[in-house]
Amino acid sequence: MKSPAQPEAGKLNTLKRILAAARQAFSEHGLAGARIDDIAHDAGVTKQLIHHYYGTKEGLFVAVLDEASDQIMSELVALDVDSLSPTQAMRQVLNHFFDQYRDDPLMGSLALEGIRYHDAHQTPRNHFLELAPRLIDKLDALLKRGAETGEFKHGLDAPLFLATAALVTTGWFTNRYSTSALTGLATYSEEGLHVWREHSVDFVLASIAATARS
């Protein structure tokens, strides 16, 4: 006799397969080019089941974006940097911004497709907006701790810092053509990845460093 937990586990596994297949499809073909038939085939389910759980292709796309946002923000919020100096802690956070995109080849194209979608649609509140305040609070506490130790400037705005830091570090993945053309580095090369990771983090840290006293 099956326990109540078994059907629920089966459902969660099915949803996981659907979202993984959809993430691949949307990253490769965009929202317009991805096909529910192909996603269903790759996930090993029927397209009727996908429509049952997510309604429309756009509903599935929003679910994929929500899952990606949840993963990104939750990892950043959970980073344990309290034992590090403010500068070391912030460097670790900034490195993680970059590493999340570097370690997931689909993240950059999915992020671009998400930007286009949100720019063109009135979208419901999602996981990104729900989790962002927790990350902002974490960064605000870190910026204030750095100001107290004399490592960071006083009065830094945490939301503005988060937006700027995220754009600078992840721009290597969301704006590959421009960064490659301007730097002369291939955005997919190990050298390019290493150079931008170091440069972007150093650049952001320099922008918040306290001015040395003469």
matplotlib code that plots the C-alpha trace (Angstrom):
import matplotlib.pyplot as plt

x = [0.0, 1.4, 1.8, 0.5, 4.0, 4.7, 2.2, 3.4, 7.0, 6.0, 4.3, 7.3, 9.6, 7.3, 7.3, 11.0, 11.4, 9.0, 10.8, 14.2, 13.0, 11.3, 14.4, 16.5, 13.9, 13.4, 17.1, 17.8, 14.8, 13.3, 9.6, 8.4, 10.4, 10.0, 7.3, 5.2, 5.2, 9.0, 9.1, 6.6, 8.6, 11.8, 10.2, 8.5, 4.9, 2.0, 1.4, -2.0, -0.3, 1.8, -1.3, -2.9, -0.1, 0.9, -2.0, -0.2, 3.3, 3.7, 2.6, 5.3, 7.9, 7.0, 7.4, 10.8, 11.8, 10.5, 12.5, 15.7, 15.1, 14.5, 17.7, 19.8, 18.5, 18.3, 21.9, 23.0, 21.0, 22.3, 26.0, 27.8, 30.2, 29.8, 33.2, 35.0, 36.1, 33.7, 35.9, 36.5, 32.8, 31.7, 34.3, 32.8, 29.3, 30.3, 32.2, 29.0, 27.1, 29.5, 29.8, 26.1, 26.1, 29.4, 28.4, 25.0, 25.4, 21.7, 21.4, 22.6, 20.2, 17.3, 18.0, 17.9, 14.6, 13.2, 14.2, 12.4, 9.3, 9.1, 9.6, 6.7, 4.2, 2.5, 3.7, 2.5, 4.7, 7.3, 10.0, 12.6, 10.6, 9.8, 13.4, 15.1, 14.4, 16.2, 19.3, 19.2, 19.0, 22.0, 24.0, 22.9, 24.2, 27.5, 27.9, 27.3, 29.7, 32.3, 31.7, 32.1, 35.5, 36.6, 36.7, 33.7, 32.2, 29.4, 25.8, 25.9, 22.5, 22.0, 19.4, 21.4, 24.5, 22.8, 21.5, 24.9, 26.9, 24.7, 24.8, 28.5, 29.4, 26.8, 27.1, 29.7, 26.9, 24.0, 25.8, 28.4, 28.7, 29.6, 31.9, 33.7, 34.0, 35.2, 37.7, 39.0, 38.3, 36.1, 33.3, 33.3, 37.0, 38.6, 40.8, 37.8, 35.9, 38.9, 39.7, 36.1, 35.5, 38.5, 38.0, 34.3, 34.7, 37.7, 35.8, 32.7, 34.8, 36.8, 33.6, 32.6, 36.1, 36.6, 38.8, 42.2, 43.1, 46.3]
y = [0.0, 3.4, 6.0, 9.5, 10.8, 8.6, 10.2, 13.7, 12.7, 11.4, 14.7, 16.7, 14.6, 15.2, 18.9, 18.9, 17.1, 19.5, 22.6, 21.2, 20.5, 23.9, 25.7, 24.1, 24.9, 28.5, 29.1, 27.7, 28.9, 31.7, 32.0, 32.4, 29.5, 26.9, 24.3, 22.6, 19.4, 19.3, 20.1, 17.4, 14.9, 15.8, 15.6, 12.3, 13.6, 14.7, 18.2, 18.0, 17.4, 20.5, 22.6, 21.1, 22.3, 25.5, 26.6, 28.2, 28.3, 31.7, 30.2, 27.6, 30.2, 32.3, 29.2, 28.6, 32.2, 31.8, 28.6, 30.3, 33.4, 31.3, 29.4, 32.5, 34.5, 31.7, 30.8, 34.4, 34.9, 31.6, 32.5, 32.3, 35.3, 36.5, 35.3, 37.1, 40.7, 43.0, 43.2, 39.5, 38.8, 41.2, 39.7, 36.2, 37.5, 39.3, 36.2, 34.2, 36.6, 35.7, 32.0, 31.3, 32.4, 30.8, 27.4, 27.3, 27.8, 28.4, 31.2, 34.1, 33.3, 32.6, 35.9, 37.8, 36.1, 37.0, 40.6, 40.8, 39.2, 41.4, 44.5, 43.6, 42.2, 43.1, 40.1, 39.0, 39.3, 36.6, 34.9, 37.5, 40.3, 38.3, 37.3, 40.5, 42.3, 39.5, 39.9, 43.6, 43.3, 41.0, 43.4, 46.4, 44.8, 44.0, 47.5, 49.0, 46.6, 47.7, 51.3, 50.7, 49.0, 51.8, 49.5, 50.9, 54.4, 55.5, 55.9, 53.4, 52.5, 48.7, 48.4, 50.6, 48.7, 45.3, 46.5, 47.9, 45.0, 42.4, 44.3, 44.6, 41.1, 39.3, 41.6, 39.3, 36.7, 38.9, 41.2, 38.9, 40.7, 44.1, 42.9, 40.7, 43.4, 46.0, 43.8, 41.7, 38.6, 35.7, 35.5, 31.7, 31.3, 30.5, 33.5, 35.8, 34.4, 34.7, 38.3, 39.5, 37.8, 39.5, 42.8, 43.2, 42.3, 44.6, 47.4, 47.1, 46.8, 49.9, 51.9, 51.3, 51.4, 54.1, 56.9, 56.6, 59.3, 61.3]
z = [0.0, -1.0, 1.7, 1.1, 0.7, -2.4, -4.7, -3.6, -4.2, -7.7, -8.5, -7.3, -9.5, -12.5, -11.9, -11.6, -14.9, -16.6, -15.3, -16.3, -19.8, -20.1, -18.8, -21.5, -24.2, -23.2, -22.9, -26.3, -28.3, -26.3, -25.2, -28.8, -30.2, -27.5, -28.1, -25.4, -27.5, -27.3, -23.6, -22.9, -24.9, -23.2, -19.7, -20.5, -19.9, -22.0, -23.1, -21.4, -18.1, -18.6, -19.4, -16.3, -14.0, -15.7, -17.9, -20.8, -22.2, -20.6, -17.3, -17.6, -18.5, -15.5, -13.3, -14.8, -14.0, -10.5, -9.9, -11.2, -9.1, -6.0, -6.6, -7.2, -4.3, -1.8, -2.4, -1.9, 1.2, 2.7, 2.2, 5.5, 5.5, 9.1, 10.2, 7.4, 7.3, 5.5, 2.4, 2.3, 2.9, 0.1, -2.3, -1.6, -2.2, -5.5, -6.7, -6.1, -8.3, -11.1, -10.3, -10.4, -14.1, -14.9, -13.4, -15.2, -18.9, -19.4, -16.9, -19.1, -22.0, -19.6, -17.8, -21.1, -22.2, -18.7, -19.1, -22.5, -21.1, -18.0, -20.1, -22.4, -19.8, -16.6, -14.5, -11.1, -8.0, -8.3, -6.1, -7.1, -5.6, -2.5, -1.8, -2.8, 0.6, 2.4, 0.2, 0.5, 4.3, 4.3, 2.1, 4.1, 7.3, 5.6, 4.2, 7.6, 9.3, 6.7, 7.4, 11.2, 10.6, 8.2, 5.2, 3.3, 2.8, 5.1, 3.9, 1.1, -0.3, -0.3, -3.1, -5.4, -4.5, -5.2, -8.6, -9.7, -8.4, -10.1, -13.4, -13.4, -12.4, -14.6, -17.6, -18.9, -19.5, -20.4, -22.8, -24.3, -27.7, -26.3, -23.5, -26.0, -28.6, -26.1, -24.1, -27.0, -24.8, -25.7, -23.3, -23.3, -22.8, -19.5, -19.8, -20.4, -17.5, -15.1, -16.2, -15.9, -12.6, -11.0, -12.7, -12.0, -8.3, -7.8, -9.6, -7.4, -4.2, -5.2, -5.6, -2.0, -0.3, 2.2, 1.1, 2.6, 5.0, 4.4]

ax = plt.figure().add_subplot(projection="3d")
ax.plot(x, y, z, "-o")
ax.set_aspect("equal")
plt.show()
